[in-house]
């Protein structure tokens, strides 16, 4: 949770006591005790800013046990924030609820004097609503914060505090899918709290989501200009540039982020993805390797290894890709997309039996992934298991609700109930990007059908057309490269 630092050091307390006519032993002892509490609060706040949330909880526990009456609202506030952050990462509703309970204690101890104490409660309800897909929690967060925004600013409620509350409501609106309202709140937050980075970045993201790219670009430019040494600001602008197709600008931003922090593993991943998009698979592999080496958490390391597998496959290194993707499968055995991705690599490596097994496993994990059916059918066919392939496609099309749309068309091609011309006509629908993707898949599957009917020249022609689509992120594109042995 983005949160502003609240300093609670009151060192003048001791010096003010000793500068008078005299000080009793009791007063001096109380001053020393308060100073110890101030030190713990300061340490907890600094640990929070560093993202050391377990340490925050430990320090706040000490505060509440040793100094239960010395600004307890601050300890509950910090502990609530830390618990919610840890709960988000762990996807733990229990831990988020513990944070929300602490936030209520902070509000109770604060006696309504500090509106900023509401931040963890609002953030916690938003986090819980997102995690458990409970819109009512999001609505609670919005209803809770809205009256607070009408309060006048003053000694205990600064413009920056109010900006934070607008930011929190913007997060709740974002989670509800009300992006326009979120963008308006983030804009207000940047004006009230211009020194705070997060609202600037969220404003850019929300404007981009609304398709207002010129405004989004301006928002990111302002963020980088105001925070030129912020790795996150430059990195997020890079992600925006990549999304709109400016790969050179994206790579430049990610490189800048890495100069600011050479150990920024996510920056290497992002630059690797942009280079992969630019058909520089070798450079992408190098960045993913560096990211895996630098990653301090397993999730980032596994993501880097998985993407390195994709970059190796793009270079025709199927064995290297399979090694990486096997590591990824072991790390996330219940993630069907990883198993599916290894199945594609196995297909490219002509390990059709293994590919069929992985496609079967993918559908066991998630039976709704009908996009896998044509690949599963194809792997069964190429491994000589024609009867199983026929049973699969018959079973799929005979369901009460068979696949429809484009996947339905591919299944009908596999079943022999759709002609080449009909498939190509079906592919030629949708936006230009959708048409390119569907045509790539159509040409790939038509090429595979030609291989099964022993028409190699026809198959080659179809695979060449698949590559001409330049849809480099598609599995069909990658598999067509292996059929033609043409790699980037």
N, C-alpha and C positions, 0 to 999 in steps of 0.2 A: 504494500500500500504506500503510495507516495504520501509523505507527511512532512510537515515543516518541523524544524527542531525547536524545542522549547527549552530555553536555558533556565536552570533553577539554582545556579550558583549564587549565593549571597555572602560572599566572603566579607563584605563590609560589616556583617553582623558581629563578628568577634572584635574587629577593630573599633567599631562604634561603642562596644561595651567597655573596652579598656581605656577609651579616650576620655571618659567622664571622670567625675570626682573619685570614683572607686568602683570596684566590682566584687560581688560576693563570690565565694567558691561555687555555690550552686549555679549562679548565672553563668560563670565561666564554663562549668561542666556542660550546661545546657547548650551553650554556644558551640562547644567542641562536638557534642553529639549531633547538633544540626549540621555542622560542617561535614561530618561523616556521611550523613544522609544526602547532603548536596553532592558529595563526591560520587556516591553510588548512583544518584540520578543522572549526573553528568556522564558517567561511564555507560549507563544503560542507554542514554540517548545517542552517544557516539557509536555504541555497538549496533544500534538500530540503523543509523545512517550507513554503516558498513555492511548491513545485511546479515549480521550475526544474530539471528533471531533467538536461537537457543540460549545464547549468552544474555540477551535482553531478559528473557524469562528468569534465568538464574539470578540476575542482579535485582530484578523487581521482587522476586521471592524474598531475597535478603532484606530489601527495604520494608516490605510489608510485615515481615517477622520481627525485625529489630526496631523499626521506627513506624509503628502502625498509625500514629497520629500526626506524622510529619508529611503534610501534602500527599496523603494516600491516593488522591485522585490522579496524580501524575504517574505513580507506579502502576495503578490499574490501567490507565490510558496506554502506557507503553507496553505493558504485558498483553493487553488486548490486541494491540496492533501486531505484535510479534506472533501471537498465536494464530491470528487470521492469515498472516503471510505464510506461515508454515502449513496451515490447513489448506490453503490454495495450492501450494506446491504438491502436497501429499494427497490432494483430492479427498481430504478428510472432513466430512460434515461435522463429525464430533469435535474436532479441534477448532473449526470455525465457530461452532456454537459456544465452546469454552471462551473464545475471544469475545463473542457477543456478550456473554455473561459478565466478563470483566469490564466491558465497555459500560454496561449498566451500573456496575459498582462505581466506576469512575464518575459517571453522571450524578449518582447519588451522593458521593463524597464531595463533589464540586458544588453541590447546592444550586445548580442552575446558573452559576456565576460565569462560566467559561463556555461559550457556544462551541468552541473548537473541540471540546470533549466529545461532541457528537460524532466526530469523524469515524472512529473505529466501528461504532454501531452501524452507521450508514454503509460503510465499506463492507462490513461483515454480512449484512443482509443482502447486499448486491452479490458478494462472493457465493453465499449460500444459494441464492436464486439461480445463479449461473450453474453451479455445480449440480444441483438437484433438479434443474429445469422447473423451477417453481416461480412463475410470474408474480404470484402474490407477494413473495419476498421482495421482489424488485419494486413493486408498487408500494410496499411498506417503506422501503428506503426513500422513495421519492416523496411520499406523503410526510415522512418524518423531517426531511431536510427543507422542504419548501417554506414552511412558516419561519424557519430560522433565517432565511434570506431576507426577510422583511425587517429584521432587527437592525437598529442603527449601529454603526461602528462606534468604537470608543476605546477606553483603556484596556478592556479585556476582550475586545473583538475588533481586530484590525481589518483593514482592507484585504490584507493577505489571507487572514482567516476566512473572510467571506469568499474570497477567490477559491480557496480550498473546498468550501462547501459547494460552490457552483461546479467545481471539478468533480466532486463526489456524485452530484446529481447527474452530471453528464455521463459518468460511468454507468449509473443505473439505467439511464435512457439508452445508452449503447447496448447494454445487455438485453433490453426489451426490444431492440430493433428500431427504436425511434431515433434514427440517426440525425435527422434535421434538428430535433430538439437538443440532442447531445452536442451538435456542432455549435449551436447558439450558446449553450452553457460553457463550453470550452472557450469560446471567444470572450465571454464575460470574464472567465477566470484569468485569461491572459492579460486582460486590461487591469483587473484588480490586483493581480499577483504576477507582475511581469518578470520578477526575479526567479520564478519557479518554472522549471523546464517541462514537467510532465503535461501541463495543460497545452503548451505550444505543440507538442508532438501529437497529442490526442486530437487537437484541432485539425492538424494536417491530415491525420488518418481519417477522421470523420468526413472532412470535405472531399477527400479522395473517394471514399465509399459512396458519396452522393454524386460522383461524376464531375465534381467541380474542380477539375484538375489544375486550372490556372490559379485558383485561390489556394488550393492545397500546396502547390509549388511555392507560392508566396509565403505560406505559413511555415513550411520547412526552411525556406531561405531565412526567414526572420529568426527561427529557432537557432540555426547554425550561426547566424550573425551575432545573436545575443549570447550564445554559449559556444564560442569557437573551439574551446578545448574539451567539449563534451563528446565522448566517444559515441554515446547513445544517439545524440542529435544527428551527427554525421552518418551514423549507421542507418538510422531510420530514413533519412533523406535518400540514402542509397537504395533502400528497399522500395521507396516510392518511385525512384527513377527506373529501377529494374521493372517494376510493375507496368510502367507506361512505355516500356520498350527502349529506354535510353540506357543501353548496356554499358556504353563507354562512360557515361556520367556515373552510373552505379558503381562500376569498378573503381573509378577515381575516388568516390566517396569511401568505399570499403578500404581502399589503400590508405586514405587519410586516417581513417579510424584505427588502422593497424599501426600507423606511425605514432599516433597518440598513445596507443596501448599495444605494444608488440605481443602481449600475451592474451589478447582478446580472441578467444577461440571461435566465438560466434561470428566475428568479423571474417575469419578465414572461411568459415562455412558459407557465408553470404557471398563473398567474392568468388568462391569456388562455383557456386550455383550460377552466378552471372557469367563466369567464363564457360561453364558447361553450356549455357544458353547461346553463347557466342561461338560454339563449336570448337572451343579450345579445351578439349577433354584432358589433355596431358597436364596443362596448367591447373585445371580444376582438381585433378587427382593430387597434385602437389599441395594445394591449399587444404584439401580434406585430410591429407596425411598430417599436416601441421596442426590442424584443428584437433584431431584425435590425440596428438601428442600433448597438446596444451590443456585440453579439457580437464576441468577440476571436478566434474560430475559425470556420472555414468550416462545420463540422458544425452548430454551434448556429445560425449565420446561415441556413443552408439549411433547417433544421427550422422556424425562425420564418417564413420566406417561404412554405414549403409550407403551414403551418397558417393563415397569413394568407389564402392562396388559398381554403382551406376556409371561413373566416369570411366572405370576400367572396361566395362562392357562396351561403352561407346568407342573404345580404342581397339575392340576385337579381342580383349584379354578376358575370355569367358572364365578361365580357371581362377584368375585373380578376383574376378567379380563374385564367383561362387564362394570363395573363401571368406570374403567380406560379408556377403549376404547371409552366410551360415552363422557368422558371429552375430549378425543382427537378429536372426531368427531365434538364436539361443537367448539373446537379451530380451526379446519381446515375443515369446512363443504364442501368446494369445492375440497378437496383432495380425489379422488376416492379410493386410496389405503387404507386410514384410514377407510372409510366406508366398503370396502371389508373385511378388517381385522376384523371389528366388526361383519360382517356377518358370518365369519368363527367361531368366538367365540359363536355366537348365535346358529349356527349349532351344535357345540360341546355340547352346553347346551341343545340341543334338542328343541330349540325355533325355529322351522322350518319356521313358518310364518314370524317371525321377520327377520330371515336370508334371506328369499326370497325377502322381501321388501328391505333389504339393498343391496342385489345383483342387484335388479332392479334399485335402486338409483345409484349404482356404474356405471351401463351402461348408465344411463341417463346423468351422468356427463361426461363420456367418452365412447362413443359407440364402440371405437376401442379395448376395453379391452375384447376381445373374450375369454380370459382365464377364465373369470367369468361364461361363459355360462354353462359348465358342472355342476358347483356348484349351479347355479341358477336353472337349471333343477332338480338337486337332491333335493334341498330344496323344490321345488314345489311338487315333488313326495312324499317326506316324510311328507309334510303337507296335503296330500290328494287332491292336485289340479292337478290331472293327465291330464285333458284336457288342462290346461294352459301349463303344461310341454311339451305335444306333440306339441302344437302350437309354443312354443318357439324354440324347436329343428328343427321343419319343416321350420320355418321362417329363422332360422340361416343357414341351409344347402341349402335353395333355393335362397340365395342371389346371386347377380351377381358374387361376389367374396367370396365364402364360406371359412370358416377357413380351413387352410391346415396344413400339418405337424402333430406334436403331438397333438395339440388342436383339429385339424380336426379329428384325430383318436378317441379322447375321445367323440367328438360330435357324431360320427358314432356309437360308443358303446351305447350312450344314445338313439340313433335313432333305435337301433336294427339291424343295417346293418353291424356291425363288430363283429366277434366272439371273445371269450376270447383269443383263441390261436393267432388270428391275432393281437389283441391289444398287447399281450406280445411280439410278434415278432417285432412290431413297436417300442416298448419300448427298445428293445435290440439293439439300434443303437446310434451312437455318441461316445463321449469320455466316459471313465469310470464314471466320475462324472455325466455326462448327463444321462447315462444308469441307474445309481442308483436312480436319481431323478424321471425319467420316470417310472421305475419299481415300485417305492413307490406309485406313483399316480395310476398306472395301478392296483396294488393289492388293493388299497383303493377303487377305483371305481368298481372293480369287486366284492369286499366285499359288497359294497352298493347294487349292482345289485342282489347279493344273498339274501340280506335282503328283497328286494322288491319281490323276488320270494319265500320268506319264506323258505330259506335254511340256518338256523343259523350256523350249523357246518361248512358249506362251507365258509360262511362269516367270521367266526372266523379264519379259516385257512388263508384266504387272508389277514386279518388285521395283523395277526402274521408275515406274509411275508413282509408286508409294514413296520413294525417296525424293521425287520431284516436289512433293508436298511441303518439304522442309519442316515438318512437324516433329522436330528432333526429340521431344520429350515423350513421344508415344512409344509404347511397347512394339506396336506394329512397324514403326519406322526402324527401331533398333533391330528387330528380327529380320527385316528386309535387308538391312546392312549385312547381316551374317549370311543370308542366302546368296548375296552378291559378292561378299567379302570386300566391301567398300566401307572404310571406317574414317572417322575424323579424329 
